[in-house]
Amino acid sequence: MAASRYRIHDDRMAEATLPGMLARVPGTAATALRWAWRASPRDTAATLLLHAAAGVLEELFSAVPTADRVAAALPALLALAGAAVARGALQAAAGWAQARLKPQVERRAEVHLFDLTARIELESFDDSSFNDAMYRARDRGLYEAGRVIDAAVEVLSAAIGLAAVAGVLAVLHPVLLPLLALTVAPAGWAAVRAARMRYRQMRELTNGRRRKWTLGDLLASRDSAAELRAYTMGRFLLEEYTRLADRERAAMLAVARRQTAVRAVGDAAGGAATAATYAALGALLLAGGMPLAVAGTAVLAIRQGQAALQTLLFSVNMMYESGLYFTDFTEFCAAARRRLPPPPPAGARPPGPLRELAVRGVHFCYPTAEEPALRGVDLRVRAGEIVALVGENGSGKTTLARLICGLYRAQRGAVAWNGADVAELPGEALRRRIGLIAQEYCRWPMTAERNVAMDAAADRARLSRAARQSGADAVVARLARGWDTVLDPRFAQGADLSGGQWQRIAGARGLYRDADLLIVDEPTAALDARAEHAFFETLREHARGRTVVLITHRLASVRMADRIVVLDRGRVAEQGGHAELMARGGLYAELYRLQADAYRERAA
Ligand SMILES: Nc1ncnc2c1ncn2[C@@H]1O[C@H](COP(=O)(O)OP(=O)(O)OP(=O)(O)O)[C@@H](O)[C@H]1O
C-alpha cells in the first residue's frame, strides 16, 4: 500500500521547530474564530467585543501603579469604582456570549464530521491510517473544537491586558520592556515544549488507544458477550487490555517526568532572568539613569507585567496545545473531503430504467490487499434476467456486487448502466435504482419499520408487500409493538430477533426498494428450508420486469437462474445454463455434485 498522507503529517509535527510551532498560533486562532463565526456571528462578535472592552477597562484603571494619581485626584477613585462595576458587567456579558458560543461550535463540528464520514468513499474505512486520523478527530479533536475557541478569546483578552502594561513600561524606560520579556521567555519555552511532548506522545499512542478502545468494546458489548463467555475469552482480552493500558500509563509517566524536568529548567531560568532584571534596574539606579521614584514604579509595573505576560503565555500555550488537536480535526475534515466521491461530470443525467448492465474488464484490488479481488471480469446482464454468481469463498462475488452498486470504483475496466459508466453517474440516483440485500447486512437499532423502509416515512402498501414476499410479516406479527418495535434489546422495550428472522427483515429491506436491479448476496444462509424455498419463489416473481443478480452457495436454488456465472479467484471461470455447465464438467459441476452427494448420502 502507498504510504499514507497522514504519515507525512506525523513527520512534519515531529520535526517542527519551536518558533515554527509558535507561528501556528495565529493561524489556529484565525481558523477557530472562523468556525466560531460560522456557528454564530452574533455570539462571536459579542464575545470578542465585550472581552476587549472589559480588558481595556481593567488595564486602564488598575494596571498602572496609581499611588501618585490617587493622591492627586480623589475623583479618580470614584471613576475607578465605576470602572470596576462596568468591567464586572462586561465580563459577565462576555462570559455569557462565550458560553453560548462553545456548544454551537461543538455541534457544528460534530455535524460536519459525521456528514463527511457518512459520504466518503467506502474504501476509506479499509485504510488504517485514515481510521487513526478519524479516531483522533472524534476522540479529542471534537472536544478541543470548543476549547480552542475559549483559548482564542483568552489570548485576545490577555494580549489587550499586556498591551496596556507594555505602554506604561515603555514610557518609564525603554530597557524595561525587553527585560520583562526576558523574565517570561523561559517559562514560555518550557510550556511549549511540554505541550509538544504531550501531543507527540498522544499521536504515538493513537494506535494502541484505538486497540484498547476496541478491546473495551468487546469486553462490554452485547454483540460479543455470548461468544466471549462461551470461549472464556474474558481473561485473555482483559490481559491484553491491561498490557496496553500499562504501556500507555508507562509512556504517560515518562512524558510527565520529562515535562517536569523541562518546567523546572524553565522556572530556574525564569528566576535567574528576574534576578538579572532587578540587577539591571539597580545598576540603572546607581548609574543615575533612573530616578528612585521611577525605579519603584518600575518594580511594581514589572510585577504587573509579569502577571499579564504569564496570563498571555498560559492562554497562548492553551491555544497552541488545543490547536494541535483541533488541527487534527480540521486536517481530518480536509482529508475526508478529498475522499468524497468526485461529482458527476457536468451535464450527467440520472440513470434511466435498466436495459443492460455491462461489466467490462473490471480489475479491483482492495487498498490493504496484496492480491486483486477481481482480475478482468466481463459480464452482461440484460433487463429481466436472473443471473446467479457462484464460486468458492473469496472468489470475488461480493466485491463484484459492490462495484455494480458503485460502492467501489474499478481500477481498470468499467461497469456500465445502459452503456454509461456508473462511476460517472450521480451516485444517489444510481443507488435508488438498485436494491441490495447484503451478505453482512446491518441490524439497525431502530424500529422494524425503519429497518425495512430505511426512511422516516414508510409507504404502507410497499411495506406490507415486501414483508409478505420475504416472510418478514410473520416476524413482525409476533412483535409486541408490531412495526413500531425497536429491534435492539439494549433500548427500553426493545426486542431481538433470531438470525433467520433478521434475514427476513433484511430481505424485506431489499424488496421494499422496488428497484430495477436487485442484488441479493447470500439471502438465505440463515433461513429454514420452507422460508428459503419461499424466498426463491419470490425472487422469480420479483424478477418479472426487473433484473436480479443472485449470489449464493445454495446451488440447488441456482437452477432457477437464466444464467450462471462461476467466479474463480477473481475471474469468470465459466458461464451458461445449469445443464450446459453440468455437461462441461468444470468447477460448477464439481461444486454442484459435492452438494448433491451430501444430500444423497443423508437420504440413503
Ligand atoms: N475490505 C477488504 N479489504 C481487503 N481485502 C478484502 C476485503 N473484502 C474482501 N477482501 C478480499 O477480497 C477477496 C474477494 O472477497 P469477496 O468478499 O468478494 O469474496 P466472496 O466470493 O464474496 O466470498 P464468500 O463466498 O466467502 O462470501 C477475498 O480474497 C477477500 O479476502
The ligand as an ORCA input file, in Angstrom:
! r2SCAN-3c Opt
* xyz 0 1
  N     -12.343     -4.936      2.798
  C     -11.447     -5.791      2.301
  N     -10.126     -5.493      2.378
  C      -9.212     -6.334      1.876
  N      -9.499     -7.489      1.248
  C     -10.792     -7.832      1.140
  C     -11.829     -7.014      1.673
  N     -13.007     -7.606      1.408
  C     -12.724     -8.753      0.751
  N     -11.392     -8.875      0.593
  C     -10.709     -9.960     -0.126
  O     -11.152     -9.939     -1.475
  C     -11.349    -11.237     -1.969
  C     -12.770    -11.409     -2.502
  O     -13.671    -11.277     -1.427
  P     -15.245    -11.341     -1.613
  O     -15.870    -10.937     -0.328
  O     -15.615    -10.591     -2.824
  O     -15.459    -12.911     -1.867
  P     -16.793    -13.745     -1.999
  O     -16.684    -14.506     -3.275
  O     -17.981    -12.880     -1.819
  O     -16.631    -14.746     -0.782
  P     -17.717    -15.502      0.136
  O     -18.271    -16.636     -0.677
  O     -16.899    -16.007      1.253
  O     -18.738    -14.507      0.544
  C     -11.003    -12.181     -0.821
  O      -9.688    -12.640     -1.018
  C     -11.072    -11.316      0.405
  O     -10.146    -11.733      1.366
*
